Amino acid sequence: MQPKKAPESHGQVSKDIQDLHQFGYAQELFREMGGFSNFAISFSIISILTGAVTLYGFGINMGGPGVMGFGWPLVTIFVLFISASMAELSSAIPTSGALYHWSSVLGGKAWGWFTAWFNLIGQMTITAGIDFGVASFAAPLLGMAENQTNFLIVYAVILVMHGLLNHYGIRLVARLNDFSAIYHMAGVVVLVIALTFFVPKHDVSLPFLLGKHGDTTYPYWWAFMLALLQAQWTYTGYDASAHVTEETVDPRRRGPWGVYLSVAVSAIFGYVMLLAVTASIQDLPAVMGATNPYIAAIEGALGTAWGRAMLWMVTLAMWFCGLASVTANSRMIYAFARDGGMPFSGAWATVSKKYRTPVNAIWMSVVVAFLFAVWADAYSVITSVSVVALYVSYLIPVALKLIWQAKGQWKQEHFGPWNLGSWSPVVNVISMIWGVIVTILFVVPPNEKAGYAMGGSLVFLLIYWFAFEKNRFQGPRAIGAEEELAKIEAELEKQSIYKEAGVK
């Protein structure tokens, strides 16, 4: 028996559904997420125990210990500007399409279409990066040889698990995301305590932080910049809170706070963890030369038995991260397909009447993520593609909003309740500058394959748009009038195992 919601919650959900109707959409997905659940999904995808961990070796080999001490806070500052810019737009237009919908409203259907595809590329590759990262940790911990075949086997099993949970148990997924946020914070605390009180430590001083880096192919300043991929990739996926606004109660307030706070909280916990791990390294050259430097650092500091216990804890956190990524990815596919933006859109926009989940979109995200990992045989390529694609999609609507403001078309009434006020243009401009730097930085050697992938994608999308989509795609479109939307919702209520508060 499910606990009853408070009466005011019923009323808020009714208001949220009516608000969604203003955009022409029916309440097809199940709306029950509170503020913490909305925050938790982005916090889980950022996952300081995933991005900062799986790319730890890339970071320390490129930038040495210094990238942990200085690179993380540098990236954090700029990402906070970007997340604030996105949060503001999430408050103004709270739909599952998120960035795609924002760009469509502000710039027209073409800008919306290209934003959607870059976001989809980023979403699918970030799922690939997360779950392949889980596999690269789980395989050796299970005693399997560290080779591509074993990684792919474990990777496929993990993806199927995440697909099944998202397909059949959205309420369970929401609870697991809540638990994941707490688990990540607690996990960092446990790891930091173990490394701080039970391990001899380096003095984290300037000579240590700036003394060494493993890859001498590049001058140190450039290697340090390339190493920022570790932090920048960690700070991806926080648009998830915007993608689940149609499943969130009071989304104009809770959605933007989820976007922003997921970055702010991750910044603190991530930095403390990175300093603790780096300060506890016993043999820096050995760690840099290891197949998995993070595993080598933890086992070298805590010993094999305790080190493996900590690493299993980290691996489970990564698993939670992948689960949340499939959730966000599938919502973007569903929202774009709902507006006819994809080939065979009718299939990808299908919602299970029983489980209230976008079933085909879920399995599409799983299959494409697997295929991409097979193609991109370098982990830094997977992560570079996801960073560049996502940040392009993040900043297109921010740029369009700046243009609106410059023309005097963005008025006070366009803001949602969460907004930056007079600071909005300044924050948006700083966001754009960092976005351009990131886009250039992560498509140059040694990640030129990411540049080829992004360049090829852009050429293909341009051809596809002008050949097929320019005259066909209409952008965000209303499903129906008020009576039709109510009919759709009533039909879903009859067949669903979940009952929507506020839907009559």
RAPE-V234632 format. One record per residue. RES is the residue in three letters. OMEGA is omega as a letter, one per 30 degrees, with the letter a starting at -180 (* if undefined). BURIAL is b if it has 9 or more other ideal C-beta (glycine too) atoms within 8 Angstrom, else e. D_FIRST is the distance of its C-alpha to the first C-alpha in Angstrom with 1 decimal. Layout:
BEGIN
res:RES omega:OMEGA burial:BURIAL d_first:D_FIRST
res:RES omega:OMEGA burial:BURIAL d_first:D_FIRST
END
This chain:
BEGIN
res:MET omega:a burial:e d_first:0.0
res:GLN omega:l burial:e d_first:3.8
res:PRO omega:a burial:e d_first:6.6
res:LYS omega:l burial:e d_first:9.1
res:LYS omega:l burial:e d_first:12.4
res:ALA omega:a burial:e d_first:15.6
res:PRO omega:a burial:e d_first:17.8
res:GLU omega:l burial:e d_first:20.5
res:SER omega:l burial:b d_first:18.3
res:HIS omega:a burial:b d_first:17.9
res:GLY omega:a burial:b d_first:21.6
res:GLN omega:l burial:b d_first:22.5
res:VAL omega:l burial:b d_first:20.7
res:SER omega:l burial:b d_first:22.6
res:LYS omega:a burial:b d_first:25.8
res:ASP omega:l burial:b d_first:25.2
res:ILE omega:l burial:b d_first:24.8
res:GLN omega:l burial:e d_first:28.0
res:ASP omega:l burial:b d_first:29.7
res:LEU omega:l burial:b d_first:28.9
res:HIS omega:l burial:b d_first:30.4
res:GLN omega:l burial:e d_first:33.6
res:PHE omega:l burial:b d_first:34.1
res:GLY omega:a burial:b d_first:33.6
res:TYR omega:l burial:b d_first:30.3
res:ALA omega:l burial:b d_first:27.1
res:GLN omega:a burial:b d_first:23.7
res:GLU omega:l burial:b d_first:23.1
res:LEU omega:a burial:b d_first:21.3
res:PHE omega:a burial:b d_first:17.8
res:ARG omega:l burial:b d_first:18.4
res:GLU omega:a burial:b d_first:16.1
res:MET omega:l burial:b d_first:18.5
res:GLY omega:a burial:b d_first:19.8
res:GLY omega:a burial:b d_first:23.3
res:PHE omega:l burial:e d_first:22.8
res:SER omega:l burial:b d_first:21.1
res:ASN omega:l burial:b d_first:24.0
res:PHE omega:a burial:b d_first:26.5
res:ALA omega:a burial:b d_first:25.0
res:ILE omega:l burial:b d_first:25.6
res:SER omega:l burial:b d_first:29.2
res:PHE omega:l burial:b d_first:29.7
res:SER omega:l burial:b d_first:28.4
res:ILE omega:l burial:b d_first:30.8
res:ILE omega:l burial:b d_first:33.7
res:SER omega:l burial:b d_first:32.8
res:ILE omega:l burial:b d_first:35.8
res:LEU omega:l burial:b d_first:35.2
res:THR omega:a burial:b d_first:35.9
res:GLY omega:a burial:b d_first:38.6
res:ALA omega:a burial:b d_first:40.6
res:VAL omega:a burial:b d_first:40.3
res:THR omega:l burial:b d_first:41.0
res:LEU omega:l burial:b d_first:44.0
res:TYR omega:a burial:b d_first:45.2
res:GLY omega:l burial:b d_first:48.0
res:PHE omega:a burial:b d_first:49.1
res:GLY omega:a burial:b d_first:49.1
res:ILE omega:l burial:b d_first:51.1
res:ASN omega:l burial:b d_first:53.5
res:MET omega:a burial:b d_first:54.3
res:GLY omega:a burial:b d_first:54.2
res:GLY omega:l burial:b d_first:54.3
res:PRO omega:a burial:b d_first:52.6
res:GLY omega:a burial:b d_first:53.6
res:VAL omega:l burial:b d_first:51.0
res:MET omega:a burial:b d_first:48.3
res:GLY omega:a burial:b d_first:50.0
res:PHE omega:a burial:b d_first:51.1
res:GLY omega:a burial:b d_first:49.5
res:TRP omega:l burial:b d_first:45.9
res:PRO omega:l burial:b d_first:46.6
res:LEU omega:l burial:b d_first:48.9
res:VAL omega:a burial:b d_first:46.3
res:THR omega:a burial:b d_first:43.6
res:ILE omega:a burial:e d_first:45.7
res:PHE omega:l burial:b d_first:46.2
res:VAL omega:l burial:b d_first:42.6
res:LEU omega:l burial:b d_first:41.4
res:PHE omega:a burial:b d_first:43.7
res:ILE omega:a burial:b d_first:42.3
res:SER omega:l burial:b d_first:38.7
res:ALA omega:l burial:b d_first:39.5
res:SER omega:l burial:b d_first:41.3
res:MET omega:l burial:b d_first:38.3
res:ALA omega:l burial:b d_first:35.8
res:GLU omega:l burial:b d_first:38.0
res:LEU omega:l burial:b d_first:37.9
res:SER omega:l burial:b d_first:34.1
res:SER omega:a burial:b d_first:33.8
res:ALA omega:a burial:b d_first:36.3
res:ILE omega:a burial:b d_first:34.8
res:PRO omega:l burial:b d_first:31.0
res:THR omega:a burial:b d_first:30.4
res:SER omega:l burial:b d_first:29.4
res:GLY omega:l burial:b d_first:33.1
res:ALA omega:a burial:b d_first:33.9
res:LEU omega:l burial:b d_first:37.5
res:TYR omega:a burial:b d_first:38.4
res:HIS omega:l burial:b d_first:37.4
res:TRP omega:a burial:b d_first:39.2
res:SER omega:l burial:b d_first:42.4
res:SER omega:a burial:b d_first:42.3
res:VAL omega:a burial:b d_first:42.2
res:LEU omega:a burial:b d_first:44.8
res:GLY omega:a burial:b d_first:47.1
res:GLY omega:a burial:e d_first:46.6
res:LYS omega:a burial:b d_first:45.2
res:ALA omega:l burial:b d_first:47.5
res:TRP omega:l burial:b d_first:46.4
res:GLY omega:a burial:b d_first:42.7
res:TRP omega:a burial:b d_first:43.3
res:PHE omega:l burial:b d_first:45.0
res:THR omega:a burial:b d_first:42.5
res:ALA omega:a burial:b d_first:39.7
res:TRP omega:l burial:b d_first:41.6
res:PHE omega:l burial:b d_first:42.5
res:ASN omega:l burial:b d_first:38.9
res:LEU omega:l burial:b d_first:37.8
res:ILE omega:l burial:b d_first:40.6
res:GLY omega:a burial:b d_first:39.5
res:GLN omega:a burial:b d_first:35.8
res:MET omega:l burial:b d_first:36.6
res:THR omega:l burial:b d_first:39.1
res:ILE omega:l burial:b d_first:37.0
res:THR omega:l burial:b d_first:34.3
res:ALA omega:a burial:b d_first:37.2
res:GLY omega:a burial:b d_first:38.5
res:ILE omega:a burial:b d_first:35.3
res:ASP omega:l burial:b d_first:34.3
res:PHE omega:l burial:b d_first:38.0
res:GLY omega:l burial:b d_first:38.2
res:VAL omega:a burial:b d_first:35.3
res:ALA omega:a burial:b d_first:37.2
res:SER omega:l burial:b d_first:40.5
res:PHE omega:a burial:b d_first:39.0
res:ALA omega:a burial:b d_first:36.9
res:ALA omega:l burial:b d_first:39.8
res:PRO omega:l burial:b d_first:42.2
res:LEU omega:l burial:b d_first:39.6
res:LEU omega:l burial:e d_first:38.9
res:GLY omega:a burial:e d_first:42.6
res:MET omega:l burial:e d_first:43.3
res:ALA omega:a burial:e d_first:46.5
res:GLU omega:l burial:b d_first:46.3
res:ASN omega:a burial:e d_first:47.4
res:GLN omega:a burial:e d_first:46.1
res:THR omega:l burial:e d_first:45.2
res:ASN omega:l burial:b d_first:42.8
res:PHE omega:a burial:b d_first:41.4
res:LEU omega:l burial:b d_first:40.7
res:ILE omega:a burial:e d_first:39.0
res:VAL omega:l burial:b d_first:36.6
res:TYR omega:l burial:b d_first:36.2
res:ALA omega:l burial:b d_first:35.2
res:VAL omega:a burial:e d_first:32.6
res:ILE omega:l burial:b d_first:31.0
res:LEU omega:l burial:b d_first:31.1
res:VAL omega:l burial:b d_first:29.4
res:MET omega:a burial:e d_first:26.5
res:HIS omega:l burial:b d_first:26.1
res:GLY omega:a burial:b d_first:26.3
res:LEU omega:a burial:e d_first:23.7
res:LEU omega:l burial:b d_first:21.1
res:ASN omega:l burial:b d_first:22.0
res:HIS omega:a burial:b d_first:21.9
res:TYR omega:a burial:e d_first:18.6
res:GLY omega:a burial:b d_first:16.4
res:ILE omega:l burial:b d_first:17.1
res:ARG omega:l burial:b d_first:13.9
res:LEU omega:l burial:e d_first:15.0
res:VAL omega:l burial:b d_first:18.5
res:ALA omega:l burial:b d_first:17.8
res:ARG omega:l burial:e d_first:16.3
res:LEU omega:l burial:b d_first:19.3
res:ASN omega:l burial:b d_first:21.7
res:ASP omega:l burial:b d_first:20.5
res:PHE omega:a burial:b d_first:21.2
res:SER omega:a burial:b d_first:24.4
res:ALA omega:l burial:b d_first:25.8
res:ILE omega:a burial:e d_first:25.5
res:TYR omega:l burial:b d_first:26.7
res:HIS omega:a burial:b d_first:29.7
res:MET omega:a burial:b d_first:30.8
res:ALA omega:l burial:e d_first:30.4
res:GLY omega:l burial:b d_first:32.1
res:VAL omega:a burial:b d_first:35.1
res:VAL omega:a burial:e d_first:35.4
res:VAL omega:a burial:b d_first:35.5
res:LEU omega:a burial:b d_first:38.0
res:VAL omega:l burial:b d_first:40.1
res:ILE omega:a burial:e d_first:40.3
res:ALA omega:a burial:b d_first:41.3
res:LEU omega:a burial:b d_first:44.0
res:THR omega:a burial:b d_first:45.2
res:PHE omega:a burial:e d_first:45.7
res:PHE omega:a burial:e d_first:46.4
res:VAL omega:l burial:b d_first:48.6
res:PRO omega:a burial:e d_first:52.1
res:LYS omega:l burial:b d_first:52.0
res:HIS omega:l burial:e d_first:54.3
res:ASP omega:a burial:e d_first:55.4
res:VAL omega:a burial:b d_first:53.6
res:SER omega:a burial:e d_first:56.8
res:LEU omega:l burial:e d_first:58.5
res:PRO omega:l burial:e d_first:60.8
res:PHE omega:a burial:b d_first:57.8
res:LEU omega:a burial:b d_first:55.7
res:LEU omega:a burial:e d_first:58.6
res:GLY omega:a burial:e d_first:60.5
res:LYS omega:l burial:e d_first:59.3
res:HIS omega:a burial:b d_first:57.6
res:GLY omega:a burial:b d_first:57.6
res:ASP omega:a burial:e d_first:58.5
res:THR omega:l burial:e d_first:62.0
res:THR omega:a burial:e d_first:62.4
res:TYR omega:l burial:b d_first:61.8
res:PRO omega:a burial:e d_first:63.1
res:TYR omega:a burial:e d_first:60.7
res:TRP omega:a burial:e d_first:59.9
res:TRP omega:l burial:e d_first:58.9
res:ALA omega:l burial:b d_first:57.0
res:PHE omega:l burial:b d_first:55.1
res:MET omega:l burial:e d_first:54.1
res:LEU omega:a burial:b d_first:53.0
res:ALA omega:l burial:b d_first:50.9
res:LEU omega:l burial:b d_first:48.9
res:LEU omega:a burial:b d_first:46.9
res:GLN omega:a burial:b d_first:44.8
res:ALA omega:a burial:b d_first:43.6
res:GLN omega:l burial:b d_first:43.6
res:TRP omega:l burial:b d_first:41.4
res:THR omega:a burial:b d_first:38.9
res:TYR omega:l burial:b d_first:38.7
res:THR omega:l burial:b d_first:37.4
res:GLY omega:a burial:b d_first:34.1
res:TYR omega:l burial:b d_first:33.2
res:ASP omega:l burial:b d_first:33.3
res:ALA omega:a burial:b d_first:29.8
res:SER omega:l burial:b d_first:28.4
res:ALA omega:a burial:b d_first:30.3
res:HIS omega:a burial:b d_first:29.2
res:VAL omega:l burial:b d_first:25.5
res:THR omega:l burial:b d_first:26.2
res:GLU omega:l burial:b d_first:24.7
res:GLU omega:a burial:b d_first:21.3
res:THR omega:l burial:b d_first:21.9
res:VAL omega:a burial:b d_first:21.4
res:ASP omega:a burial:b d_first:24.9
res:PRO omega:a burial:b d_first:26.6
res:ARG omega:l burial:b d_first:30.2
res:ARG omega:a burial:b d_first:29.8
res:ARG omega:l burial:b d_first:27.2
res:GLY omega:l burial:b d_first:28.6
res:PRO omega:l burial:b d_first:32.1
res:TRP omega:l burial:b d_first:31.1
res:GLY omega:l burial:b d_first:29.2
res:VAL omega:a burial:b d_first:32.4
res:TYR omega:a burial:b d_first:34.7
res:LEU omega:l burial:b d_first:33.0
res:SER omega:l burial:b d_first:32.1
res:VAL omega:a burial:b d_first:35.8
res:ALA omega:a burial:b d_first:36.8
res:VAL omega:l burial:b d_first:34.4
res:SER omega:a burial:b d_first:35.4
res:ALA omega:a burial:b d_first:39.0
res:ILE omega:a burial:e d_first:38.9
res:PHE omega:a burial:b d_first:37.0
res:GLY omega:a burial:b d_first:38.9
res:TYR omega:l burial:b d_first:42.2
res:VAL omega:a burial:b d_first:41.8
res:MET omega:a burial:b d_first:40.7
res:LEU omega:l burial:b d_first:43.6
res:LEU omega:a burial:b d_first:46.1
res:ALA omega:a burial:b d_first:44.9
res:VAL omega:a burial:b d_first:45.0
res:THR omega:l burial:b d_first:48.4
res:ALA omega:a burial:b d_first:49.9
res:SER omega:a burial:b d_first:49.0
res:ILE omega:a burial:b d_first:50.8
res:GLN omega:a burial:e d_first:53.4
res:ASP omega:a burial:e d_first:55.4
res:LEU omega:l burial:e d_first:55.2
res:PRO omega:l burial:e d_first:57.4
res:ALA omega:l burial:b d_first:55.4
res:VAL omega:a burial:b d_first:52.1
res:MET omega:a burial:b d_first:53.5
res:GLY omega:a burial:e d_first:54.9
res:ALA omega:l burial:b d_first:51.7
res:THR omega:l burial:e d_first:49.8
res:ASN omega:a burial:b d_first:46.7
res:PRO omega:a burial:b d_first:48.0
res:TYR omega:l burial:b d_first:44.6
res:ILE omega:l burial:b d_first:44.1
res:ALA omega:a burial:b d_first:47.7
res:ALA omega:a burial:b d_first:47.4
res:ILE omega:a burial:b d_first:44.4
res:GLU omega:l burial:b d_first:45.7
res:GLY omega:a burial:b d_first:49.2
res:ALA omega:a burial:b d_first:47.9
res:LEU omega:a burial:b d_first:45.4
res:GLY omega:a burial:e d_first:46.8
res:THR omega:a burial:e d_first:45.4
res:ALA omega:a burial:e d_first:42.7
res:TRP omega:l burial:b d_first:41.2
res:GLY omega:l burial:b d_first:41.9
res:ARG omega:l burial:b d_first:39.9
res:ALA omega:l burial:e d_first:36.9
res:MET omega:a burial:b d_first:37.1
res:LEU omega:l burial:b d_first:37.6
res:TRP omega:l burial:b d_first:34.5
res:MET omega:l burial:b d_first:32.5
res:VAL omega:a burial:b d_first:34.2
res:THR omega:l burial:b d_first:33.5
res:LEU omega:l burial:b d_first:29.8
res:ALA omega:l burial:b d_first:29.9
res:MET omega:l burial:b d_first:31.9
res:TRP omega:l burial:b d_first:29.2
res:PHE omega:l burial:b d_first:26.6
res:CYS omega:l burial:b d_first:29.3
res:GLY omega:l burial:b d_first:29.8
res:LEU omega:a burial:b d_first:26.1
res:ALA omega:a burial:b d_first:26.1
res:SER omega:l burial:b d_first:29.5
res:VAL omega:l burial:b d_first:28.4
res:THR omega:a burial:b d_first:25.6
res:ALA omega:a burial:b d_first:28.3
res:ASN omega:a burial:b d_first:30.9
res:SER omega:l burial:b d_first:29.0
res:ARG omega:l burial:b d_first:28.2
res:MET omega:l burial:b d_first:31.9
res:ILE omega:a burial:b d_first:32.8
res:TYR omega:a burial:b d_first:30.3
res:ALA omega:a burial:b d_first:31.7
res:PHE omega:l burial:b d_first:35.3
res:ALA omega:l burial:b d_first:34.9
res:ARG omega:l burial:b d_first:33.3
res:ASP omega:l burial:b d_first:36.6
res:GLY omega:a burial:b d_first:38.7
res:GLY omega:a burial:b d_first:39.9
res:MET omega:l burial:b d_first:39.8
res:PRO omega:a burial:e d_first:41.4
res:PHE omega:a burial:e d_first:39.1
res:SER omega:a burial:b d_first:36.8
res:GLY omega:l burial:e d_first:35.0
res:ALA omega:a burial:e d_first:33.6
res:TRP omega:l burial:b d_first:32.5
res:ALA omega:a burial:b d_first:30.8
res:THR omega:l burial:b d_first:28.6
res:VAL omega:l burial:b d_first:24.8
res:SER omega:a burial:b d_first:22.4
res:LYS omega:a burial:e d_first:20.8
res:LYS omega:a burial:e d_first:17.9
res:TYR omega:l burial:b d_first:17.3
res:ARG omega:l burial:b d_first:19.1
res:THR omega:l burial:b d_first:21.4
res:PRO omega:a burial:b d_first:25.3
res:VAL omega:a burial:b d_first:25.6
res:ASN omega:l burial:b d_first:29.4
res:ALA omega:l burial:b d_first:30.0
res:ILE omega:a burial:b d_first:28.0
res:TRP omega:l burial:b d_first:30.2
res:MET omega:a burial:b d_first:33.3
res:SER omega:a burial:b d_first:32.8
res:VAL omega:a burial:b d_first:32.5
res:VAL omega:a burial:e d_first:35.6
res:VAL omega:l burial:b d_first:37.8
res:ALA omega:l burial:b d_first:37.0
res:PHE omega:a burial:b d_first:38.1
res:LEU omega:a burial:e d_first:41.2
res:PHE omega:l burial:b d_first:42.2
res:ALA omega:l burial:b d_first:42.1
res:VAL omega:a burial:e d_first:44.3
res:TRP omega:a burial:e d_first:46.8
res:ALA omega:a burial:b d_first:46.9
res:ASP omega:l burial:e d_first:48.2
res:ALA omega:a burial:e d_first:48.4
res:TYR omega:a burial:b d_first:45.4
res:SER omega:l burial:b d_first:47.1
res:VAL omega:l burial:b d_first:47.6
res:ILE omega:a burial:b d_first:43.9
res:THR omega:l burial:b d_first:43.1
res:SER omega:l burial:b d_first:46.1
res:VAL omega:a burial:b d_first:45.2
res:SER omega:l burial:b d_first:41.6
res:VAL omega:a burial:b d_first:43.0
res:VAL omega:a burial:b d_first:45.7
res:ALA omega:a burial:b d_first:43.7
res:LEU omega:a burial:b d_first:40.8
res:TYR omega:l burial:b d_first:43.2
res:VAL omega:l burial:b d_first:45.2
res:SER omega:l burial:b d_first:42.1
res:TYR omega:a burial:b d_first:41.1
res:LEU omega:l burial:b d_first:44.5
res:ILE omega:l burial:b d_first:45.5
res:PRO omega:l burial:b d_first:43.3
res:VAL omega:l burial:b d_first:44.6
res:ALA omega:l burial:b d_first:48.1
res:LEU omega:l burial:b d_first:47.6
res:LYS omega:l burial:b d_first:46.3
res:LEU omega:l burial:b d_first:49.4
res:ILE omega:l burial:b d_first:51.6
res:TRP omega:a burial:b d_first:49.9
res:GLN omega:l burial:b d_first:50.5
res:ALA omega:l burial:e d_first:54.1
res:LYS omega:a burial:e d_first:54.7
res:GLY omega:a burial:e d_first:53.2
res:GLN omega:l burial:e d_first:50.5
res:TRP omega:a burial:e d_first:47.5
res:LYS omega:l burial:e d_first:47.1
res:GLN omega:a burial:e d_first:45.1
res:GLU omega:l burial:e d_first:42.8
res:HIS omega:l burial:e d_first:41.8
res:PHE omega:l burial:b d_first:40.2
res:GLY omega:l burial:b d_first:36.6
res:PRO omega:l burial:e d_first:35.5
res:TRP omega:a burial:b d_first:35.8
res:ASN omega:a burial:b d_first:39.5
res:LEU omega:l burial:b d_first:42.6
res:GLY omega:a burial:e d_first:44.9
res:SER omega:l burial:e d_first:48.6
res:TRP omega:a burial:e d_first:47.9
res:SER omega:a burial:b d_first:46.2
res:PRO omega:a burial:e d_first:49.4
res:VAL omega:l burial:e d_first:50.5
res:VAL omega:l burial:b d_first:47.1
res:ASN omega:a burial:b d_first:47.1
res:VAL omega:l burial:b d_first:50.7
res:ILE omega:l burial:b d_first:50.1
res:SER omega:a burial:b d_first:47.1
res:MET omega:a burial:b d_first:49.3
res:ILE omega:a burial:e d_first:52.0
res:TRP omega:l burial:b d_first:49.8
res:GLY omega:l burial:b d_first:48.2
res:VAL omega:l burial:e d_first:51.7
res:ILE omega:a burial:e d_first:52.6
res:VAL omega:a burial:b d_first:49.5
res:THR omega:l burial:b d_first:50.1
res:ILE omega:a burial:e d_first:53.7
res:LEU omega:a burial:b d_first:53.1
res:PHE omega:l burial:b d_first:50.7
res:VAL omega:l burial:b d_first:52.6
res:VAL omega:l burial:e d_first:55.9
res:PRO omega:g burial:e d_first:57.0
res:PRO omega:a burial:e d_first:55.5
res:ASN omega:a burial:b d_first:52.6
res:GLU omega:l burial:b d_first:54.8
res:LYS omega:l burial:b d_first:52.7
res:ALA omega:l burial:b d_first:50.0
res:GLY omega:l burial:b d_first:52.7
res:TYR omega:a burial:e d_first:53.6
res:ALA omega:a burial:b d_first:50.0
res:MET omega:l burial:b d_first:49.6
res:GLY omega:l burial:b d_first:53.0
res:GLY omega:l burial:e d_first:52.5
res:SER omega:a burial:b d_first:49.1
res:LEU omega:l burial:e d_first:50.8
res:VAL omega:l burial:e d_first:53.7
res:PHE omega:a burial:e d_first:51.5
res:LEU omega:l burial:b d_first:49.2
res:LEU omega:l burial:e d_first:52.3
res:ILE omega:a burial:e d_first:53.8
res:TYR omega:a burial:b d_first:50.5
res:TRP omega:a burial:b d_first:50.1
res:PHE omega:a burial:e d_first:53.6
res:ALA omega:a burial:e d_first:53.9
res:PHE omega:a burial:e d_first:50.6
res:GLU omega:a burial:b d_first:48.2
res:LYS omega:a burial:e d_first:50.4
res:ASN omega:a burial:e d_first:50.8
res:ARG omega:a burial:e d_first:47.5
res:PHE omega:a burial:b d_first:44.8
res:GLN omega:a burial:e d_first:44.0
res:GLY omega:l burial:b d_first:41.7
res:PRO omega:a burial:b d_first:38.4
res:ARG omega:l burial:e d_first:38.0
res:ALA omega:l burial:e d_first:35.9
res:ILE omega:a burial:b d_first:33.7
res:GLY omega:l burial:b d_first:34.5
res:ALA omega:a burial:e d_first:34.9
res:GLU omega:a burial:e d_first:32.2
res:GLU omega:l burial:e d_first:31.7
res:GLU omega:l burial:b d_first:31.4
res:LEU omega:l burial:b d_first:28.9
res:ALA omega:l burial:b d_first:26.7
res:LYS omega:l burial:e d_first:27.1
res:ILE omega:a burial:b d_first:26.1
res:GLU omega:l burial:b d_first:22.9
res:ALA omega:l burial:b d_first:22.0
res:GLU omega:l burial:b d_first:22.7
res:LEU omega:l burial:b d_first:20.4
res:GLU omega:a burial:b d_first:17.5
res:LYS omega:a burial:e d_first:18.0
res:GLN omega:a burial:e d_first:18.0
res:SER omega:l burial:b d_first:15.7
res:ILE omega:l burial:e d_first:12.3
res:TYR omega:l burial:b d_first:11.8
res:LYS omega:a burial:e d_first:12.4
res:GLU omega:l burial:b d_first:15.1
res:ALA omega:l burial:b d_first:15.2
res:GLY omega:l burial:b d_first:18.6
res:VAL omega:a burial:b d_first:19.3
res:LYS omega:* burial:e d_first:20.2
END
